[in-house]
Amino acid sequence: MTTFWIFIALVVLVSLMLIWIPHFRQQKLLRTEEAGVRKQTNLELFNERLATLEKELSEELLDQAEFDALKKELEISLLQDIKQAGDDSLVNNIKPKSILWPSVMSVCVLAISGYFYQQLGAFQNLSDPQQAANPHAGMDTAQMMSQRVQMMEAQVQAEPENSQAWFSLGHAYISANQFDKAIAAFDKVMQLVGKHAELLGPKATAMYYKAGQRMTPEVQAIVDESLGMDPQDASTLLLVGMDSFFTANYQKAISAWQTILDSDNSDVDRAALMEAIETANLRLKAETSSMPNDDVHKSAKATNKSVSIQISISPELAAKVSADDTIFVFARATQGPKIPLAATKVSAKSFPVTVTLDDSTGMGSDMKLSQTSHVEVIAVLSKHGDIKPQPGDIQGKVTSVAVGESATLMLDTQVQ
């Protein structure tokens, strides 16, 4: 913005110079004529030019004929200048202009510039440059994702054979929870370039989310096919690790994520993977408790970026609870991708029980609970030690709770 104002100042300065410089030059010229200096000046210029011609003649830069022609032309020019200088009508007719004229023009330039800038300029945007530079201002996450998907759809319509565009569109569909379209997009890519592990992995991920984050036989078959082609495919191993972590199979999750790190794949967030592995290791070592007592949790609690959930069970189902049962609790954003942001498990030995979800209970992905405003919290009382609801398990959920707040969740639905 500073550069813009400097540019405006330079433009105005040049405009004023174009007004005032001719005025001052005319004043100087008139003073020179009134003093009778013009004639003397013309004679001095004539002598200087003649001396130059004579020097060029002596140095044989001009021959005699050229010298005579130029000298004659110089003499004629001198006569004309002297005649003009002696013309009294020139001095009488040229009157010095008042300073009022350039002053009025200067005021007009400034006034017109201000008027057009006020009417046609983008001064509102300049007064709020952050808003002007942000094309997504006022849009929520879902609207921005929808706009992104529309742009990518337009690109693949314009370039239907662009496999990279279809691949990017498939990932955008996953983020927008349009899993059927994502699967179709990845199938299109495989039609264009053939079947590869790096394409089967994202397709399996879309199918996994479509199935409610369950590793169905169909998803597992694609995962096996992908790893058969490339045992170190990052996209497939990320899915395996996430599902294993989500089902409390921490050792398998660590193995999958460590394989990615060992592959030296430069396209993955290695820091996030190492953090996820560390979290899984802590889960393996930790005793069953309602909340890990580590520095990350303390930090999250201090910044009020956690969700506290008091879990109880309906009286009708209380008799079905056993001390050996495990309660799995996880939170996911109410808007955007339905990816678990945080998860933990507690013993069902006593009710009610309170759990706290924050970044320390994260799933090891780039998305964190502290980065969203509202989450959906789901709890499953498992009698089989598996987070996936099985017949006989009891579940319940809170549809929306603000991050930083607390809520009550009742287990009131028995899975049939």
N, C-alpha and C positions, 0 to 999 in steps of 0.2 A: 504494500500500500504506500510506503514511503517513496518508492520508485515512481509510482503513479503520480503523486503530488509533485515530485521534482520535474517530471515530464510536463505537467500542466504549467508549472512556473516558467519553464523554458519557452513554451509556446507563447505564453502571454508576454514574456520579455522580448522575444523576437518581434512580436506584433508591435509593441511599443517602440522598439528601435526603428522599425520601418516608418513609424509616424514622426519620430523626433529627429532622427539623423538628417533627413532631407531639409527639415526646418532649419537646423543649425547650419547645414552646408549653405543654404540660400543666404542666411544672414551673413556668413563669412564672405560669400561671393560678392554681395552688395557692398560690404565694407571695403573690399579690395578694389572694386570699380570706382567707388567714390574717392578713394585715395590716389587714383591714377597709376596704380601699380601694374595693371594688366599689360599696358604697352611695354613697360620695362621687362616684364616677365617673358613676353613673347620674343623680345630681342635676345634675351639671355638663352632661351630655349633654341632660337635659331642659330646662335653662335655655337652652342654646345653640339647641336646636330651637325653643323657644317664642319666643326673640328673633327667629329667622328668620321664623316665622309672622307675628309682629307687624309686622316690616318689610314683608313681602309684603302685609299688610293695608293698611298706610299708603300703599304704592305702588299700591294698588288692583289688585294681581295676584290677590288673593283677596277675595271678598265676605264679609260678616259671617257668613253661614250656613256657608260652607266653613271659615272660621276657627274657628268654634265647634266644628264636627265634628272638625276635625283636633286642636284643643286637647284635646277630651275624649278622643280616641283616645290622645293623648300622655300624658295623666294616667293612663289605665288601664294603659298600658304601664309607666309608672313604678311604679305600685302593685305590679304583678306582679313587676317586677325587685327591688323592695325586699323583697317577701315571700319571694322565692327566696333573696335574700341573707341573710335572717334564718332560713332553714331550716337548723338545725344538722346535720340528717342529710346534707345535701349535702357538707359539709366532712368529716363523719365517714366517709361511704361512699367518697368518692374518695380513694384512696391513691396517692401518687406511685410510679410504676413504677421499678424498679431499672434502672440503666444496663446490666445484664446482658441484658435483653430486646432492645433495639436492637442490641447487640453481636452476639448470637447470630444475629439476622436478617441483619445485614450479612455475617457469615461464610457464611451459607447462600446469599445472593445470589451472592457471589463463587464459591463452590464449585459451585453449579448452573450458572452461566454457563460456567465452565471445563469442566465435564463435558459439557455439550451441544455446546460448540464442538469438543471433542476427538472426540466420537462422530459428530456430524453436520456439522461445519464442513469447509471446504476448506483446512485449514491446510497440507496437503502442497503444494497448488497455490500457496499464498501464499509458501511457502518457496522455490519455484522458479517465479517468475512468467513467465520466458521460455518454459519448457516448457509452462506452462498456456496461454499466449497463442498458441502455435504449433500449429495443428491438424494440421500435416504432420510433426510431430516423429517421427523414426524411419523416415520414408518416403524411398525413393530417387526419382530423377527420373522413372523410368518409372511408378512407383506414383502419384506426384502427377499426372502427365499423364493416367493412366488414370482417376483420380478426377475430374479436371476434365472429361474427355470424358463420363463418366457423368452428371455434373451437367447438362451442356449437352444431352445426349440426352434427359434427363428434361424439360428445358425445352421442347424442340421437340415432344415428345410431348404436353405440356400445351397448347402453342400452335403447332399445325402450320402456321398461316398467318403466323407471325412470321418475316419474311424476314431480319431482323437476327440472330435467334437461329440460323437456318440458316447464315448467312454466318460467324458466329463459330465455329459447330461445324465448318464446312469447314476453317477455319484450324487448329482444334484437331486435327482428323484429320491434317493435314499434319505437325504437330509430333509426333504419335504414330505417324507412318509408316504410317497407314492411308489410302493414297492413293486406292484405289477408292472408299471411303466419302467422301473429300473431294471427289472429282469428282462423285459423286452429290449431295452437299450443295449444291455450287455450281450444278448443273443444276436443283435444286429452287428455289434462289433465283431463277434466271432464269425458271422457270415462274411464279413469283409476281410478279416485277417487270419481267420482260422482259430482253432481252439488252443488256448494257452492257459497256464496256471494263473497268471496275473489277471486273467479275465474271469476264470471260474471262481476265484476267491471273492471278488465283489458280488458276483451273482449269488453265491452261497450266502453272503451277508444279507443281501436283499431278501432272499427266501427265509432266512433265519428271523429277521424282524417281522416279515409277513406272518410267520407262524407264531407270533407272540413271544419271540426270543426263546424258542425251543429248538433244540437240535433234533429235528425230525429225521426219519430214515432217508427222505429225499435230500435234505440238506447234508446229512452225513455222507451220502453217496457222492455228492459233488465235492465235498471236502476231501474225501479219499482219492477221488480222481485227480484233483488239483495237486495234492501232495505226492501222488504217484508220478506226476509229471515233473514236479519240482519240490522236493522235501523242504526247501528253504523259502518257499513263496511267502512273502511278508503278509500280503492281504489275507491269505488263508490262515496263517498262524496267528494273526491278530484275532481273527474270529474264534479260533480254537482256544486261545488264551483267555479271551473275554468270557466265553461260555463256561470254561473251567473255573475261572475265578468266581463267576456268578453262582455256580453250583457248589462252591466251597471246595473244589478240587484244586487246591492251591499249588500242589506239586506239579500237576500237569500244566497249569497256567504258567508257572515259572519255567518249565521246560520249553514250552512253545515260545515264550518271549525271549528266552536266552538263545534259542536257535536263530531268531532274527538278529540279535546282537552279534552272534558269532559269524553271521553271513556277510558282515561288513556292508550291508545295504545302506547306501547313503540317502535314500529317499524316505527314511523313517525318522521319527523323533526319538533319538536314542536316549535323551535325558528323560523323556516321559516313560520309556520302556524300563529304564533302570529304576525309576521311582516306583513303577508298578510292581517290579520284581521285589523291591524292598518291602513294599506293602504286603505282598503275598507271603514273604518270609516272616514278617511280623505276625501275620495271621496264623501261620503254622506254629509259631512259638508261643503265641498268646494263649492264656487260659480263657475259658469261656467267661465272658463278662459283658456287661451292657455297654461299656465304652472303653476303647483303648486310651491309656493315660500317657500320651506322648506329647512332645513339644508342638507337633503340628496341630493336634487337637486343641491344646491350650491357646495357640495363636488364633485358630479359627473361632474359638469361643470368645476370646478377647475382642475380636473384630465383629462379633455378632453375625457371623456367616454360617450359622449352624441351624439345624431343625431338631427340636426336641419333641419326641413322640411318646406319649403315655399309652401303653398297649394293655387292653383288658379283653376279656372274653365274655360273650353273652351268657347269662345264667342258664339258658337252655342247652348250651354246649359245654358248660364247665365240667360236667362229669366225664366228658370224653377226653380230657387232657391228662397226659401221663408225664411223670417227672423226666422221662427219657426223651420227650419231644423237644424239637428245636424250632425256634422262631426265626425265620429269615425276614429281614426288613430291607427294603431298598427304596430309593427316591429317584424320580426322573422328572425332567422338565415338563411343565404343562403345555408349553409351546415348542415347536421345533422337533428335532429328532428324538424318538423315544428310546434314548440310550440311558442306561442306569448311570446316574451321577455319583451315587454313594450307596453302600450296602454294608450290612453287618448281620450278625446272628447272635441270639441270646438263648439261654436255657428257659424252658417253660416250667421250671420248678415252682415259681411263685408268680401270682398275679395280684395287682397290676405290676408291670415292669416298664421302666422308662429307658429309652435308647436315644442317643444323640447322633445325628448324621452330619458330617462336615467333610472338608477336603481330606482329612486324615483317613476317612473310610471310603475314599474315592476308588474308582475302578481302573485307574491308571491311564485313562485317555486324556486327550487335550481338553475335553469339556469337564468343568468342575462345578460343584454345587454352588460355590461362592460367586459364580459368574451368571447365575440366573436369579430371577426375582421370586418365582413361585414354583413349587414342585408338587408332584403327586406322590404320595407315599403308600406303598403296598406291603402288607405283612402276610406271611404264610406260616402257619403252624404245621410243620411237617412231621409225620410219623415214620418217615422213611429216610430222613437225613438228606433229602433232595429238595432244592429250592423250587423245582418244577412241581406245581400242584398235582397231587395224585388223589385218586378216590380215597375218601376218609380224612384228608387234610382239611384244615379250617383256615379260611382267609378273610381278609377285610382290607379296606383302604380308605384313605383320605384323599378326596379328589383334588384339593388345592390347599396349600399352606404356604404362607410367605416365608422366605428364607430370613432367619432371625427370630421367628416366632415359634410357638409350641402348639401342639394339637393333641387331641385324643383320638385314638383309633381302636375300634372294637372289632374283634374277630367274631363274625356273626354268620358266615356262610360256609357250609360244609360242602366240599367238592364231591360230586356224585360220579 
